Amino acid sequence: MMMIDIIMFFFSMMIMIIGVLVGVAFLTLLERKVLGYIQIRKGPNKVGFLGILQPFADAIKLFTKEQIFPNYSNYMIYYFSPVMSFIMSLMIWMLMPYYFNLISFNLGLLYFLCCLSLGVYTIMIAGWSSNSKLYIISSFTSCSTNNFLWSWLALILLSSVMMIMDFNLMKFSYYQELVWFIFFMIPLMLCWLSSILAETNRTPFDFAEGESELVSGFNLEYSSGGFALIFLAEYSSILFMSMVTVLIYMGGYKLSLFFYLKLVFISFIFIWIRGTLPRYRYDKLMYLSWKSYLPVSLNFLLFFIGLKIFLM
């Protein structure tokens, strides 16, 4: 029986990974279509019906192109950094709180924060191994941003943890059956939303990809499969952050179509913001974090601790 459970676990993990990859493919198509209409153009509309096969055409193109690498790069580390980044972005999906087959972590949020902090190293090592000045500047910018951002994310999450007194993501759905946390945590929800934009290197906090300063940033020296894996890791993180937002603030996990519609809506907000807002200055993000997010998150944390003690 134990062997059957293990086989079913790995089988379900493979199904989930395939589902994430297909979701990432169509998220890129959604982004290109939405940005197209924001900029008063059509976007992809030639490959298949309404361009629906465009992501698969892009995947075939990227993985069949020639793999090039800088002469002075540390080749093995340079080559495997995108692979490790992609693996880290898929490992974090083990937190998906399915009712069956997959793992339900009692310390899921701690695992989530650990994976976030480890993901920084893949970008930093890739920048170091390429020996490209622009890439090194971009990777160090990304690392310095992410190193303090995941601590803000932890502080913001602590208020929600105090409300349920548990780190298990499945428990959030039990406590939101009557009212979603978003209705009495709206400032924290907005802080969380802007923090995950910065954590996933998205506009207006895309300092690692600042095209006007860094020539596309951390994917500058990569081509073919390496570029595709970095791309997949980024969009997989966007989908996962959207899922965590729904789990914590918008009703928790329910095995229903409405849960996935909420997830797509949060992902759409990522795209909408990209088509609307210009890039922040780097010092403005630091100011926002230290002068706004820190006081707000600490005050709410103290408030919810007091509320929990009062209710007990």
N, C-alpha and C positions, 0 to 999 in steps of 0.2 A: 504493500500500500504506500509505503514511504517513497519508493522509486516512482510510482505512478504520480504522486504529488509533485515530485521534483521535475518530472518530464512535463507535466501540465503547467507548472510554474514557468519553465523556460519557453514552452510553446506560447503561453499567454504573453510573456515578455516580448517575444518576436512579433506577435500580432500587434502589440502596443507600439513597438518601434516602427513597424511598417505604417501604422496609422498616423504616428507623429510625422513621419517623412512625407506621407501624402498630404497631411494637413499643412506642413511647411510649404510644399509645392503650390498648393492652392492659395495659401496666404500671400505668397509672392505675386501670384496672378491678381488677387484682390487688391494688393497694394498698387500694382501698375495700372489697373483699371481705375481705381479711385483717384490716384494722382493724375491720371489722364483727364478725367472729367473735371477735377479741380482746376487743371491748367487749360481747360477747354480744348481737349483733343480726345481721341478715341481710346488710345492704349492698344494692347495686343488684340487683334480681331481677325487675323488671317489664318492661323493654324487651328483647324477644327472649328466647331460651332462657337462663335463669339470669342475665339482665342483660347478655348478651354484646354487645348493640348499644348499651349505655349510653354508651361513649366517643364514638360517632358522633353520638348524640343531643346530647351535651354540646358537641361541636364545632360542630354546626349551630346550636345555641342561642347559643354565644359569638360566632360570626362573623356572625350576623344581628342581634345587638343593636345599639343605638345607640352610636356612638362619641362619648364626651364628653371634654372636656379642660378643665383649669383656666384661668380668664380670664387669669391673670398668667404663664402658662407660656410658655417659648420654643418655639413650636408645632412647627416643623420638626424641631428636635433631639429634642424630647419625643416626637414621633410616630415617628421613625426609630430611636430607641434600642432598643426591643424587636426591631425587624427586624434590626439589627446583632447583637444578642445571639443571636438565633436562627441567623443566618448563621454566626457564630463557632462555635456548638455543632455545626453540621453540617460546617463545614470541618474540624474536628478528626477527624471520622470517616474522612477520607482515609487515616488511619493504619491502618485495618483491614487486616491483612496477608493479603489473599486471594492465592491462588496464580495468579490469572488476571485480566486486564483492568485491575485497579486499580494504583495506584502503590505500590511498595515502597520506603520511604524508608531510606536508609542512616543518616540522622540523625533518625530518627523521634521519638526521645525528646526531642530538643532542640526539635523542632517542637511537640510536645505541651506542653512547659513554656512555650514562647512564646505559644501559644494560651491557656493558662491565665492567664498574666499579662495578656494583652490583654483577656480577658473581664471583668476588673475595671472597665475604663474605661466599658463600656456601662452598668453599674449606676450608676457615679459620675456620668456625664453625664446619665443619666435623672433622677437625684435633683436635680442642679443645675438642669436645664431645667424641672422641674415647679414650682419655687418653693414647694414644700410643706415645712414644717418637719419633719414626721414622716418624710417621704420622704428628705429630706436627711440626717437623723440615721441612718436605716436604711441608706442607701447608703454613707455614710462608715464606719459600723460594718462593713459587708460588705467594703469596700475595705481597711480596716485589718486585718481578719482574713485576707483572701485574700493580702495582700501578704507576710505572713510565712509563711503556710501553704504557698505554692508553693515557697518556699525549703526548708521541711522535706521536702516531697515530693521535691525534687531530691536532698537529702542521703540520703533513704531509698532512692531509686532508684539512687544511685551504687554502693551495695553490690552490687546485681544487675548493674549495668553492669560492675563490676570482675570479676565471675565469668565473663562472656562476652566482655569487652573489645570491645564493639560497641554502637552505639545503635540498631541495626535490630531492630524488634520481632519480625520473623520468626525471628531467630537464637535467641530464647528457647526455641522449641520444639525446636531441635536439641540444646540442652544439658539438656533435661528429659525426654528419652526414657526414662531409667532411673529417675530420682528427681525429684520436684517440688521446687522451691526452698522451698516452704512448710515442708518437714520440717526444714530446718536454718536457716531464717530466720523462725521463728514469732514472735519478738518484733518483728522488722521488719514482718512481715505485719500484726500487730495495730496497730502504730503507723501503718502505711499505711492500714488500714481506718478508724481513727478520724480520720485526717487528711482522707481523701476525704469523710467525713461532713461535716466542717467546710467543706471546699472547695465542696461542692454545697449548702451551707446547709440541711442536714438535721438533725433532732433527733438528739442533744441539743445540737447546736451551731448551731441556727437563729436566730442573733442578728439577721440581716437581716429575719427574718419574725416576730420576737417579738410574737405577737398580744397578750399581756397588757400590753406596754409600748408597742408601735409600731403597733397597729391594722393588722395584716397587712403592715406594713413596705413593701417596695419596690414592691409591686403596688397600693398604696393608691389612687393617682390614675388607674389604668388601667382601662378597661372594654373589652368586646367583643374585637376582634382583638388589641389591644395586650396585654391580660391573657393571652389564649390563647398568644401567641408567647412571653411570659416563662415561662409554664407549660411549654410545649413545650421551651424551651431548658433549663430545670431538669431535666426528666425525661430528655431526651436526654443530658445530662451524667451523670446517674445510670447510665444504660445503658452509656455509654462508660467511665466509671470501673470499672464491674463487668467490662467486657471487658478493660481494662488489668490489673486484678487477676488475672484468669484467665490472661492472656498471661504475666505476669511470675512469678507464684507457683504456678499450678495447672496446669502442663503445656504452656503455650503454645498456639498456634493449630493445631487439627486440623479438617479439613473433615469433621466428624461431628456427630451429634446430641448426643453427650456434652459437646462444647464449649459448645453453646448451653444445655444443662441446667445446667452449672456457672455460666454467665453469669446465668441466671434465679435460681439459688440465691443468688448474691451480691446481686442486686437484691432478693430476698426478705429478706435480712439487713437491708438499708436499711429496709424496711417494718417488720420485726419490731422493730428498735431504736426506730422512731418510736412504735410501740404500747406500748413497755415503759418507756422511760427519760424522766425529766423533763429540762427544759432546764438546762444548766450555767450558772453565773455566768460573766460575761465574763472576770473576772480569773482564774478557775479554768482556763480554756482557756490563757491566757497562761502561767500557772504550769506547766501540763501540757506546753506546748510548750518553754519555755526550760529547765525543770528536769528533764524526763523525756525528751522526744523528742530534744533536741539531744545529750545525753550518749550515749543508746542508739545513735542513728544514727552518731555519730562513732566510737564504740568498735567497732561492727560494721564500719564502713568500714575502719578501721585493721586489724581482724582479717582481713578478706577481702583487703586489699592484701597483708598478710603471707603469707596462705595462697597467693595467686596467685604471689607471688615464690618461695615455697618449692617449689611444684609445677613452676615453670618451671626 
